[in-house]
Amino acid sequence: MQLFLDTTDTAVLKDLAATGLVDGVTTNPSLIAKSGRNMLEEIAEICALVDGPVSAEVAATEAEAMLAEGRKLAGVAPNVVVKVPLTRNGLVATREFSAEGIQTNVTLCFSAAQALLAAKSGATYISPFVGRLDDHGAAGMDLITEIRAIYDNYDFDTEILAASIRTPAHVTEAALSGADCATIPPDVFLALFKHPLTERGLQQFMADWAKTGQSIL
């Protein structure tokens, strides 16, 4: 499963990309607003830091305006993926982007029926928001499983990008449910490395090694 970082913090992104484990980046209007930077400049900088896909979201709600904005965003760098909302207008724009060879990430998906329409529209990625479904009493990961079954039934090429990931357990569940990718906040990415038994075991190994008085170098 590919791991994307959900961030516009270029300093954090540069640090974590150095692990070689970051496959791409997702952004959204809220993250752009929080950064306070010019969107196009920020997307260009992020695209220079990672080789993989970088999702940049349109702000328009009408199809023609989405197309104009999406084409502008796609021109920033070859690895830009145009992010559009899962609305009727968004899917109309997605279909046209697909015809033009522009990659898309259809976001704010909350049902398998929506995901089916996105795939039929030619979306490159579909972003089901599992955490937000959990917040409303639904089992978010069930949606990943449903979408996986539908896409496999019809050999859709659209990749499932699990979004609204809150915990390392969410990442594991998304992988088990068949998600192609997951986009995660930097703090969750860092938490994937950790387990108390790993830390405890390492401390014991280091203490025992110190007793030998040896040096490998």
N, C-alpha and C positions, 0 to 999 in steps of 0.2 A: 504494500500500500504506500502510495506517495504521501509525503507530509509537507503541507504548505504552512507558512506562518501568516497569521492574520494580524498584520501590523503595518504601520507606516513609519515606524521608528528605524531610521536607516542605521543608526549606531548599533542598536540591538540586532538588527538584521545582519549587518556585516559580521558581528561577533558570532552569531549562531550559524550563519552560512559557512563559516570556516570549518565547521564540523564535517562538512560534506554530506550532511543528512537532510538538508533543506531542499525540497524539490521545486518549490514555487512560493508565490506570495499572493494573498488576497487583501484587497483594501475595500473600503466602503465610504460613503459620504460622512459618516460619523467619525471615522478615524482621520479622514482628511481634515474635517473641521477642527478636531482636537489638536492636530499638528500645527494649524495656523499657517501652513505654507501654501504656495501656489501649486495647484494640483498637477498640472502638466510637468512642471519641474520636478516635483516629488516622484511622480511615476517614472520619469526618465531616469532619475537617480536609482530608484529601486530596480529597474530593469537592467541597469548596468552592474548591479551587485549579484544578480542571480541569472542563471542561464534558462531556468524553467519559466513556466507561465506566470504572468503577473496580471491579476484581475483588477481592472479599473472600471468603476461604475458610472453609467450615465446618470444625469440628474433630471432629464426630461421625462415626461409621462406620456406624451403623444408620439406615435410611431415615427413620423417624419423627423421630428426633432431628435428622437433617440438615434435614428440613423445618422443624422448629421453629427451629433456628438460622438457616436461610436466610431465613425470614420476618422474623426479628428484624434480620438484616443488611440486607435489602431495605428495611426501614423507616427506616434511617439517612438515606438520601438517594435521590432518584429515579434517580441515575445509578449506583447500586450494581448490580454483576453478581455473582450468587452463584456462587462457585467450588466445585465438587464433584469428588471423585476419580472416575476411571474404573473403578468397581467395579459389581457388580450392584446393590447398594444405592444407589450414587450415581446410576445411570441410572434407577432407579425414582423417586428423588427428583426427578431432572431432568424426567422426564415429568410429574410433578405440578406442579412449578414452571412448566413450559411452559403447562399448563392454567390456571394461576392468573395468567399474564401476567408472571411473574418471569423476568428474563433470567438465563442461566446460562453459565458457562465450565467445561467439563469438562476437567479437567487430568490430567496423568500419562498421556498417550496415547503408546503405543509401537508400535502396529500399525494398519494400514488397517482391519482387521476391527473393532477397537475403535472407530475413528472412524466406521465405518458404523453401529454400534449407537448411538453418541452422537447422530448425526444423526437416526436413527429415533426417538430419545427426545425430540427437539425441542430439543437444545442450541442456544444462541445462538452459542457459540464452542466450538471444539475446540482443545486445546493440545497438539500433538505436541512432544515434547522432543528436538530434533534433536541438541543437544550431548551429551546423555547417551547417545544411540545411538552417536554417533561414539566416545565413550569406550569403548564395548563392541565396537568393531570393525565396526559397521554404518555404512552411509552414511545419516546422518540426513535429508539433503535428499531422498533417494529416497522417504521416507515422505510428505513434503509433496506430491511429484509424484503418488504413488499416491492420496492422499486427494483431491487436486484432480480427478483423472480420475473417481473414484467419485462425488464430489459433483456434478460436471458431467453425468455419465451420467443421474442421477436428479433433477436440479434441486433438490437439497437447499439450504435456506436457511442452514444452519450455516456460519459463517465460520471459515476456517482461521487460527489465531493461532499462528504459529511461536514456540516457546518454547525455553528453554535455549540462547539465542543467545550465542555467545562472542566473535565477531569481526565487523568490518565486512563481511568476505567472506561470512559467514553471512547478513547482512542482504540483500546483493545476490543470493545464491543463493536465498533465500526468495522474493524478489520475482520472480526469473526462473522459479521453480517454481510460481508462482501463488498464494502465500499472500495472504490478505486483509489480514493484520496481522502484525506481529512485536513481541514484547515484549522489550526489551533493557535491560541494566544502564546506568546513567548514563555510565560510562566508555566503553562502546561507542558510545553516542549521540554523545558528544563526538568520538570518533575518526572518525565519519562525515564531519565537516567537513574533515578534514585529508588532505593529500597532500603529500609533500616537494616535488614540482614546483610545486604551487600556492604554497607558502611561498617557494621559491627565486625563482619568477617575480615575486611581489609585492615581494620585497626588491630585485630588479633595477629594477622599475618605480619604486619609491620613490627609489632612488638616482639614476635618470635624471631624475626629476621635480625632485629637490632641486637638480640642476645648472642647471635653468632659472631659478631664483630667482623663480618665479611663485607666486601664491596665487589659488586659485579664489574665495575670499571676500574 
